[in-house]
């Protein structure tokens, strides 16, 4: 899914790295694929929150264009 979004241009080039990383973080949080390291979650949010927000905005814009 992420690959398709990148290839179609929905995800801007500057946000590709974070878009690729999001599913892995989600799997760790949801499925507990190891002990959740709160320090890593905190550091990720502290340093990546702006990019995560920009990625979500790009995805919302695309979704709204598909189904206004």
Secondary structure, DSSP 4 states (H G I P E B T S, - for coil): -HHHHHHTT-S-GGGHHHHHHHHHHHHHHHH-SS---HHHHHHHHHHHHHHHHHHHHHHHHHHHHH--
